[in-house]
Amino acid sequence: MAKITFSGRQFLRAAQRFEEGLLDKISDIVYETARLIQSQAKALAPVDDGSLKDSIEMKMLGKYNAVVTVGAHYAIYVEYGTGIYAENGNGRRTPWTYYSLKLGRYVTTEGMKAQPFWVPAVDAGQEYFNTEMRRLGL
């Protein structure tokens, strides 16, 4: 049987290389998770004129920190619905009328059903992140 001997310095270098490799993998997982959330949210976002999809952006804020944002001001209404269709009964209970520039006329509505795109994307990202971290033994 061959005998392997490490000096303290060799062991320390080996441990540092292992740690650096592990940290690089974690950084990759953070990046891949953020990209997954962004791509899932864009895939699930309903399309009218594309503004909602175009407003979904991802940015790395260092090696281990990423942010995915939705810039469209109306995204929350798409995600959770409005009026009588709002989730958890949190919407307006009476119809309302507004002028639609797109249609060029007044429209009366009772609200819009929820079209979740953000929460399912975040859930998919969390599942991916947890699976990959477990693979690393963390």
Backbone as a printed PyTorch tensor [residue, N CA C, xyz], in Angstrom:
tensor([[[  0.8440,  -1.1690,   0.0000],
         [  0.0000,   0.0000,   0.0000],
         [  0.8930,   1.2360,   0.0000]],

        [[  0.5300,   2.1890,  -0.8660],
         [  1.3140,   3.4180,  -0.9610],
         [  0.9370,   4.3420,   0.1830]],

        [[  1.9290,   5.0300,   0.6690],
         [  1.7070,   5.9640,   1.7670],
         [  1.7880,   7.3880,   1.2160]],

        [[  0.7600,   8.2050,   1.5310],
         [  0.7350,   9.5980,   1.0820],
         [  0.9400,  10.4660,   2.3060]],

        [[  1.8830,  11.3610,   2.1990],
         [  2.1770,  12.2500,   3.3080],
         [  1.9710,  13.6890,   2.8540]],

        [[  1.2240,  14.4440,   3.6440],
         [  1.0060,  15.8640,   3.3720],
         [  1.7030,  16.6670,   4.4450]],

        [[  2.3680,  17.7170,   4.0210],
         [  2.8720,  18.6630,   5.0170],
         [  1.7160,  19.6020,   5.3540]],

        [[  1.8300,  20.3260,   6.4160],
         [  0.7960,  21.2840,   6.8040],
         [  0.4950,  22.2690,   5.6940]],

        [[  1.5260,  22.7380,   5.0120],
         [  1.3710,  23.7150,   3.9420],
         [  0.6360,  23.0900,   2.7470]],

        [[  0.9890,  21.8570,   2.3880],
         [  0.3340,  21.1730,   1.2720],
         [ -1.1450,  20.9480,   1.5780]],

        [[ -1.4160,  20.5380,   2.7850],
         [ -2.7970,  20.3090,   3.1870],
         [ -3.5960,  21.6090,   3.1150]],

        [[ -3.0060,  22.6900,   3.5920],
         [ -3.6650,  23.9860,   3.5670],
         [ -3.9660,  24.4210,   2.1310]],

        [[ -2.9850,  24.2340,   1.2220],
         [ -3.2070,  24.5860,  -0.1910],
         [ -4.3090,  23.7240,  -0.8100]],

        [[ -4.3050,  22.4330,  -0.5000],
         [ -5.3390,  21.5350,  -1.0290],
         [ -6.7130,  21.9600,  -0.5210]],

        [[ -6.8020,  22.3130,   0.7510],
         [ -8.0670,  22.7700,   1.3280],
         [ -8.5190,  24.0720,   0.6770]],

        [[ -7.5990,  24.9850,   0.4130],
         [ -7.9440,  26.2610,  -0.2330],
         [ -8.4450,  26.0210,  -1.6560]],

        [[ -7.7920,  25.1120,  -2.3980],
         [ -8.2490,  24.8020,  -3.7590],
         [ -9.6460,  24.1930,  -3.7250]],

        [[ -9.8780,  23.3040,  -2.7610],
         [-11.2010,  22.7000,  -2.6160],
         [-12.2410,  23.7760,  -2.3210]],

        [[-11.9210,  24.6660,  -1.3870],
         [-12.8430,  25.7370,  -1.0170],
         [-13.1220,  26.6530,  -2.2110]],

        [[-12.0900,  27.0190,  -2.9600],
         [-12.2770,  27.8900,  -4.1290],
         [-13.1630,  27.2140,  -5.1660]],

        [[-12.9360,  25.9090,  -5.3850],
         [-13.7640,  25.1750,  -6.3360],
         [-15.2140,  25.1300,  -5.8930]],

        [[-15.4340,  24.9280,  -4.6030],
         [-16.7850,  24.8880,  -4.0560],
         [-17.4530,  26.2540,  -4.1850]],

        [[-16.7320,  27.3020,  -3.8620],
         [-17.2930,  28.6550,  -3.9660],
         [-17.6110,  29.0100,  -5.4180]],

        [[-16.7860,  28.5750,  -6.3540],
         [-17.0740,  28.8070,  -7.7790],
         [-18.3600,  28.0990,  -8.1840]],

        [[-18.5500,  26.8820,  -7.6890],
         [-19.7830,  26.1380,  -8.0040],
         [-21.0010,  26.8370,  -7.4190]],

        [[-20.8730,  27.3470,  -6.2030],
         [-21.9830,  28.0730,  -5.5750],
         [-22.3100,  29.3320,  -6.3750]],

        [[-21.2850,  30.0350,  -6.8170],
         [-21.4980,  31.2300,  -7.6360],
         [-22.2370,  30.8650,  -8.9250]],

        [[-21.8520,  29.7640,  -9.5440],
         [-22.5280,  29.3010, -10.7660],
         [-23.9940,  28.9770, -10.4830]],

        [[-24.2670,  28.3570,  -9.3430],
         [-25.6470,  28.0050,  -8.9870],
         [-26.4820,  29.2600,  -8.7790]],

        [[-25.9100,  30.2750,  -8.1340],
         [-26.6280,  31.5390,  -7.9280],
         [-26.9790,  32.1560,  -9.2870]],

        [[-25.9970,  32.1960, -10.1900],
         [-26.2250,  32.7620, -11.5290],
         [-27.2940,  31.9630, -12.2800]],

        [[-27.1550,  30.6420, -12.2810],
         [-28.1060,  29.7930, -13.0110],
         [-29.5110,  29.8970, -12.4300]],

        [[-29.6130,  30.0290, -11.1230],
         [-30.9210,  30.1780, -10.4830],
         [-31.5850,  31.4770, -10.9160]],

        [[-30.8280,  32.5650, -10.9100],
         [-31.3860,  33.8650, -11.3210],
         [-31.8110,  33.8310, -12.7880]],

        [[-31.0010,  33.2230, -13.6390],
         [-31.3630,  33.1100, -15.0610],
         [-32.6190,  32.2620, -15.2350]],

        [[-32.7350,  31.1990, -14.4440],
         [-33.9200,  30.3480, -14.5150],
         [-35.1670,  31.1270, -14.1210]],

        [[-35.0780,  31.8830, -13.0340],
         [-36.2300,  32.6900, -12.6030],
         [-36.6090,  33.6850, -13.6950]],

        [[-35.6120,  34.3580, -14.2550],
         [-35.8880,  35.3340, -15.3120],
         [-36.5440,  34.6660, -16.5240]],

        [[-35.9890,  33.5730, -16.9840],
         [-36.5260,  32.9280, -18.1950],
         [-37.9140,  32.3400, -17.9440]],

        [[-38.1290,  31.7560, -16.7440],
         [-39.4540,  31.2190, -16.4170],
         [-40.4910,  32.3320, -16.3380]],

        [[-40.1470,  33.4370, -15.6850],
         [-41.0820,  34.5570, -15.5620],
         [-41.4360,  35.1020, -16.9420]],

        [[-40.4400,  35.2370, -17.8030],
         [-40.7130,  35.7260, -19.1640],
         [-41.5780,  34.7450, -19.9380]],

        [[-41.3230,  33.4520, -19.7580],
         [-42.1050,  32.4320, -20.4820],
         [-43.5580,  32.4070, -20.0000]],

        [[-43.7780,  32.6580, -18.7110],
         [-45.1230,  32.5950, -18.1450],
         [-45.8930,  33.9060, -18.2360]],

        [[-45.1910,  35.0130, -18.4540],
         [-45.8550,  36.3220, -18.5100],
         [-46.7780,  36.3860, -19.7230]],

        [[-48.0280,  36.8070, -19.4980],
         [-48.9390,  36.9420, -20.6380],
         [-48.4590,  38.0670, -21.5550]],

        [[-48.7240,  37.9010, -22.8290],
         [-48.2490,  38.8860, -23.7970],
         [-49.4180,  39.7220, -24.3050]],

        [[-49.2620,  41.0090, -24.1740],
         [-50.1850,  41.9460, -24.8020],
         [-49.3510,  42.7290, -25.8040]],

        [[-48.4820,  43.5730, -25.2710],
         [-47.5770,  44.3050, -26.1660],
         [-46.1110,  43.9690, -25.8720]],

        [[-45.8540,  43.0560, -24.9420],
         [-44.4890,  42.6390, -24.6290],
         [-43.7890,  43.4620, -23.5720]],

        [[-44.4430,  44.5090, -23.0700],
         [-43.8060,  45.3820, -22.0790],
         [-43.4880,  44.6540, -20.7800]],

        [[-44.3880,  43.7820, -20.3510],
         [-44.1610,  43.0470, -19.1100],
         [-42.9430,  42.1420, -19.2490]],

        [[-42.8880,  41.3660, -20.3150],
         [-41.7370,  40.4800, -20.5460],
         [-40.4410,  41.2690, -20.6540]],

        [[-40.4870,  42.3660, -21.3750],
         [-39.2850,  43.1930, -21.5600],
         [-38.7900,  43.8030, -20.2540]],

        [[-39.6930,  43.9530, -19.2770],
         [-39.3100,  44.6010, -18.0200],
         [-38.6760,  43.6260, -17.0220]],

        [[-38.6240,  42.3420, -17.3480],
         [-38.0570,  41.3450, -16.4250],
         [-36.5580,  41.2570, -16.6880]],

        [[-35.7810,  41.6670, -15.6870],
         [-34.3230,  41.7450, -15.8530],
         [-33.6060,  41.0300, -14.7290]],

        [[-32.3860,  40.5720, -15.0240],
         [-31.5410,  39.9050, -14.0470],
         [-30.2060,  40.5990, -13.9940]],

        [[-29.6820,  40.7490, -12.7490],
         [-28.3800,  41.3870, -12.5900],
         [-27.6310,  40.6860, -11.4610]],

        [[-26.3510,  40.4100, -11.6900],
         [-25.5020,  39.8660, -10.6380],
         [-24.9490,  41.0390,  -9.8280]],

        [[-25.0010,  40.9110,  -8.5110],
         [-24.4870,  41.9430,  -7.6150],
         [-23.3240,  41.3550,  -6.8100]],

        [[-22.3670,  40.8230,  -7.5170],
         [-21.2610,  40.1150,  -6.8820],
         [-21.3360,  38.6400,  -7.2430]],

        [[-20.4180,  37.8560,  -6.6910],
         [-20.3590,  36.4350,  -7.0430],
         [-21.5090,  35.6150,  -6.4770]],

        [[-22.0560,  36.0400,  -5.3550],
         [-23.0410,  35.2120,  -4.6660],
         [-24.3770,  35.9100,  -4.4570]],

        [[-24.6340,  36.9420,  -5.2280],
         [-25.8450,  37.7200,  -5.0450],
         [-26.3870,  38.1430,  -6.4020]],

        [[-27.6270,  37.7700,  -6.6750],
         [-28.2700,  38.1360,  -7.9330],
         [-29.6450,  38.7120,  -7.6310]],

        [[-30.1160,  39.5680,  -8.5130],
         [-31.4290,  40.1810,  -8.3760],
         [-32.1760,  40.0190,  -9.6920]],

        [[-33.4130,  39.5690,  -9.5900],
         [-34.3040,  39.5090, -10.7470],
         [-35.4530,  40.4630, -10.4350]],

        [[-35.7010,  41.3910, -11.3400],
         [-36.7300,  42.4000, -11.1020],
         [-37.7560,  42.4150, -12.2200]],

        [[-38.9390,  42.9070, -11.8730],
         [-40.0010,  43.1400, -12.8520],
         [-40.3090,  44.6210, -12.7860]],

        [[-40.0280,  45.3350, -13.8620],
         [-40.1620,  46.7810, -13.8510],
         [-41.5240,  47.3240, -14.2320]],

        [[-42.3620,  46.5180, -14.8490],
         [-43.6770,  47.0120, -15.2740],
         [-44.5200,  47.3360, -14.0460]],

        [[-45.0410,  48.5530, -13.9880],
         [-45.7860,  49.0060, -12.8060],
         [-47.0650,  48.1990, -12.5690]],

        [[-47.5790,  47.5550, -13.5920],
         [-48.8440,  46.8270, -13.4710],
         [-48.6460,  45.3310, -13.2150]],

        [[-47.4050,  44.8960, -13.0140],
         [-47.1080,  43.4670, -12.8580],
         [-47.8780,  42.8380, -11.6980]],

        [[-48.0270,  43.5630, -10.6100],
         [-48.7270,  43.0120,  -9.4440],
         [-50.1820,  42.7030,  -9.7750]],

        [[-50.8030,  43.5070, -10.6410],
         [-52.1980,  43.2810, -11.0180],
         [-52.3250,  42.0460, -11.9060]],

        [[-51.3330,  41.8240, -12.7450],
         [-51.3180,  40.6260, -13.5880],
         [-51.1270,  39.3990, -12.6990]],

        [[-50.2000,  39.4810, -11.7790],
         [-49.8770,  38.3350, -10.9020],
         [-51.0480,  37.9290, -10.0100]],

        [[-51.7120,  38.9070,  -9.3960],
         [-52.7320,  38.6000,  -8.3950],
         [-54.1640,  38.9000,  -8.8060]],

        [[-54.3760,  39.4690,  -9.9890],
         [-55.7200,  39.7820, -10.4460],
         [-56.2310,  41.0860,  -9.8570]],

        [[-57.3810,  41.5110, -10.3760],
         [-57.9920,  42.7570,  -9.9120],
         [-59.4920,  42.5620,  -9.7410]],

        [[-60.1020,  43.5400,  -9.0920],
         [-61.5580,  43.5400,  -8.9470],
         [-62.0780,  42.2870,  -8.2700]],

        [[-63.2090,  41.7830,  -8.7580],
         [-63.8380,  40.6130,  -8.1390],
         [-62.9800,  39.3550,  -8.3030]],

        [[-61.9950,  39.3870,  -9.1970],
         [-61.1390,  38.2250,  -9.4410],
         [-59.8420,  38.2510,  -8.6340]],

        [[-59.6040,  39.3090,  -7.8970],
         [-58.3570,  39.4380,  -7.1340],
         [-58.2390,  38.2960,  -6.1250]],

        [[-57.0300,  37.7940,  -5.9640],
         [-56.7950,  36.7050,  -5.0210],
         [-57.1450,  37.1220,  -3.6100]],

        [[-57.6440,  36.1800,  -2.8440],
         [-57.9980,  36.3680,  -1.4360],
         [-59.0860,  37.4250,  -1.2270]],

        [[-59.8700,  37.7170,  -2.2690],
         [-60.9550,  38.6820,  -2.1310],
         [-60.5000,  40.1000,  -1.8480]],

        [[-59.2660,  40.4300,  -2.2450],
         [-58.7060,  41.7460,  -1.9350],
         [-59.0070,  42.8120,  -2.9830]],

        [[-59.8430,  42.5220,  -3.9440],
         [-60.1000,  43.4810,  -5.0140],
         [-61.3820,  44.2780,  -4.8140]],

        [[-61.5520,  45.2060,  -5.6930],
         [-62.7440,  46.0580,  -5.6950],
         [-63.9720,  45.1900,  -5.9970]],

        [[-65.0720,  45.4280,  -5.3150],
         [-66.2610,  44.5960,  -5.4590],
         [-67.2590,  45.1530,  -6.4790]],

        [[-67.0670,  46.3870,  -6.9300],
         [-68.0220,  46.9890,  -7.8640],
         [-67.3450,  47.2460,  -9.2070]],

        [[-68.1020,  47.2120, -10.3110],
         [-67.5140,  47.4970, -11.6310],
         [-67.0340,  48.9410, -11.7170]],

        [[-66.1010,  49.1950, -12.6360],
         [-65.6210,  50.5510, -12.8690],
         [-65.4010,  50.7470, -14.3600]],

        [[-65.3490,  52.0090, -14.7510],
         [-65.1960,  52.3720, -16.1600],
         [-63.9410,  53.2110, -16.3210]],

        [[-63.2140,  52.9380, -17.3890],
         [-61.9940,  53.7060, -17.6970],
         [-61.8870,  53.8540, -19.2120]],

        [[-61.0790,  54.8350, -19.6210],
         [-60.8560,  55.0490, -21.0510],
         [-59.6140,  54.2780, -21.4780]],

        [[-59.7700,  53.4210, -22.4670],
         [-58.6600,  52.6260, -22.9830],
         [-58.0620,  53.3170, -24.2040]],

        [[-56.8070,  53.7530, -24.0770],
         [-56.1210,  54.3490, -25.2260],
         [-55.9390,  53.3190, -26.3330]],

        [[-55.6970,  52.0990, -25.9430],
         [-55.4780,  51.0280, -26.9170],
         [-56.7280,  50.7790, -27.7660]],

        [[-57.8990,  50.7630, -27.1030],
         [-59.1510,  50.5070, -27.8210],
         [-59.8010,  51.7840, -28.3450]],

        [[-59.3990,  52.9260, -27.7930],
         [-59.9700,  54.1990, -28.2250],
         [-61.3990,  54.4050, -27.7610]],

        [[-61.7630,  53.8000, -26.6290],
         [-63.1270,  53.9290, -26.1170],
         [-63.1430,  53.6480, -24.6250]],

        [[-64.3090,  53.9370, -24.0070],
         [-64.4920,  53.6240, -22.6000],
         [-64.8040,  52.1360, -22.4420]],

        [[-64.2900,  51.5740, -21.3620],
         [-64.4940,  50.1540, -21.0790],
         [-64.9690,  50.0210, -19.6410]],

        [[-65.9700,  49.1880, -19.4220],
         [-66.4300,  48.8770, -18.0730],
         [-65.9750,  47.4580, -17.7530]],

        [[-65.4470,  47.2870, -16.5460],
         [-64.9220,  45.9780, -16.1680],
         [-65.2240,  45.6780, -14.7100]],

        [[-65.2040,  44.4040, -14.3790],
         [-65.3020,  43.9590, -12.9870],
         [-63.9420,  43.4740, -12.5060]],

        [[-62.9650,  43.5320, -13.3760],
         [-61.6130,  43.1290, -13.0030],
         [-61.0090,  42.1350, -13.9810]],

        [[-59.8700,  41.6230, -13.5920],
         [-59.1060,  40.7110, -14.4450],
         [-58.6430,  39.5300, -13.5910]],

        [[-58.7490,  38.3300, -14.1120],
         [-58.2810,  37.1500, -13.4020],
         [-56.7620,  37.1700, -13.2810]],

        [[-56.2750,  36.5830, -12.2130],
         [-54.8240,  36.4860, -11.9860],
         [-54.1930,  35.6320, -13.0830]],

        [[-53.0060,  36.0560, -13.5040],
         [-52.2170,  35.3140, -14.4850],
         [-50.8090,  35.1700, -13.9140]],

        [[-50.6500,  34.2940, -12.9080],
         [-49.3790,  34.1890, -12.1990],
         [-48.2070,  33.8560, -13.1210]],

        [[-47.1750,  34.6400, -13.0150],
         [-45.9430,  34.4040, -13.7670],
         [-44.7330,  34.5130, -12.8400]],

        [[-44.8220,  35.3400, -11.8070],
         [-43.6900,  35.6020, -10.9340],
         [-43.5210,  34.5230,  -9.8570]],

        [[-44.5630,  34.2520,  -9.1100],
         [-44.4710,  33.2700,  -8.0230],
         [-44.0770,  31.8870,  -8.5510]],

        [[-44.6730,  31.4080,  -9.6470],
         [-44.2350,  30.1030, -10.1630],
         [-42.7660,  30.1060, -10.5990]],

        [[-42.2910,  31.2200, -11.1380],
         [-40.8860,  31.3070, -11.5510],
         [-39.9580,  31.2800, -10.3400]],

        [[-40.3180,  32.0060,  -9.2970],
         [-39.5110,  32.0160,  -8.0720],
         [-39.5260,  30.6320,  -7.4250]],

        [[-40.6830,  29.9700,  -7.4250],
         [-40.7690,  28.6200,  -6.8660],
         [-39.8620,  27.6510,  -7.6220]],

        [[-39.8540,  27.7520,  -8.9540],
         [-38.9760,  26.8960,  -9.7690],
         [-37.5090,  27.1890,  -9.4630]],

        [[-37.1840,  28.4590,  -9.3010],
         [-35.8130,  28.8410,  -8.9660],
         [-35.3990,  28.3150,  -7.6010]],

        [[-36.2910,  28.3850,  -6.6340],
         [-35.9760,  27.8930,  -5.2920],
         [-35.7510,  26.3860,  -5.3130]],

        [[-36.5840,  25.6790,  -6.0480],
         [-36.4270,  24.2260,  -6.1510],
         [-35.0870,  23.8680,  -6.8000]],

        [[-34.7380,  24.5750,  -7.8790],
         [-33.4590,  24.3370,  -8.5500],
         [-32.2830,  24.6170,  -7.6090]],

        [[-32.3300,  25.7610,  -6.9320],
         [-31.2530,  26.1470,  -6.0240],
         [-31.0690,  25.1010,  -4.9200]],

        [[-32.1730,  24.7070,  -4.2900],
         [-32.0900,  23.7260,  -3.2070],
         [-31.5420,  22.3880,  -3.6970]],

        [[-31.9700,  21.9450,  -4.8650],
         [-31.4830,  20.6890,  -5.4320],
         [-29.9900,  20.7500,  -5.7000]],

        [[-29.5400,  21.8410,  -6.2960],
         [-28.1200,  21.9640,  -6.6230],
         [-27.2560,  22.0950,  -5.3730]],

        [[-27.7450,  22.7860,  -4.3730],
         [-26.9830,  22.9070,  -3.1250],
         [-26.8940,  21.5680,  -2.4050]],

        [[-27.9970,  20.7880,  -2.4420],
         [-27.9580,  19.4480,  -1.8520],
         [-26.9450,  18.5670,  -2.5760]],

        [[-26.8500,  18.7430,  -3.9050],
         [-25.8600,  17.9790,  -4.6820],
         [-24.4390,  18.2460,  -4.2240]],

        [[-24.2140,  19.4720,  -3.7800],
         [-22.8880,  19.8470,  -3.2740],
         [-22.6860,  19.4020,  -1.8190]],

        [[-23.7570,  18.8980,  -1.2320],
         [-23.6680,  18.4490,   0.1560],
         [-23.9060,  19.5650,   1.1450]],

        [[-24.5240,  20.6460,   0.6730],
         [-24.7680,  21.7930,   1.5580],
         [-26.2330,  21.9140,   1.8990]]])
